[in-house]
Amino acid sequence: MTDSYPPLRGRLTRDRALADLTWLRVGGPADALVQPADLQDLCDFLAALPPGMPVFPMGVGSNLIVRDGGLRAVVIRLGRGFNAITVEGTRVTAGAAALDAHVAKRAAEAGVDLTFLRTIPGSIGGAVRMNAGCYGSYVADHLIEIRAVSRDGRLVTLPAADLNLRYRQSDLPEGWVVVEAVFEGAPGDPAELEARMDAQLRKRDETQPVKDRSAGSTFRNPAGFSSTGQADDSHELKAWKVIDAAGLRGATRGAAQMSPKHPNFLVNTGGATAADLEGLGEEVRKKVFQHSGLQLHWEIMRVGDPLDRTGV
């Protein structure tokens, strides 16, 4: 992509395979993987990076398929310098690299209810970008503001309203990197909050293939949206139900499978390619539409290029 990149105090790795950085363990190389040393390092790097060069912020890869041909972009992955969690009153400030589960637990210890984050895989940056939610609560319900670094290297504070958060979507500009988020939670008794999270974990473990290589829910629920775009978890029409009704529980393509335990979980049973996983997902979408007339939409983000099998 380029022979030279701007100076970086952190780590830059060219042609870095991304498979081991995603939960599904698939994906070709990125042009470069950038792990900035700190906030100033990130700002300086993006400010000096040519404006036409694509930038892709990547969290822990929990909701991501990187295609087998890789990603023609500079991938930004934040590390330890971006995972601090602080609590003041009922406000919780979390670095973008902090795991959702860790934020929920730290908040609960301080008597702040952000328990909905406990079973959401991934980190806070991705949770903000995708307006993650569970058990009827969403990031949009608690987010006050974020700090992000713009594509041209400016540190910007954005109120939650500017993100236009809606079901699994936001208007965060392309190439911007979330570095911190501020949440407001209701006060609660730490022991009660801990007990609630324990119950959530038990329910998750009973119903989801937590020991398999998956990326969480594969498709958004096909209905049950409120007028603001939020999903209504009480609505009976769930993605797993329409997949199951179409006879696709346990369906396979290569080493990709729709989990027999939860048919809205796409899993890599061992050795699947990104093409296997995405191909199975598209087959499921097609057959569900043929069976019920419902159009499933991907919840997993898919990026990059297919593998060029021509050898050219």
Helices and strands as residue ranges (DSSP letters): E 11-17, G 19-21, E 29-35, H 39-48, E 55-58, E 64-66, E 71-77, G 80-82, E 85-88, E 91-95, H 100-109, E 112-113, G 115-117, H 124-129, E 133-134, E 137-138, H 139-142, E 143-149, E 155-159, G 160-163, E 177-184, E 186-187, H 190-207, E 213-217, H 239-245, E 252-253, E 256-258, E 265-268, H 274-292, E 301-303
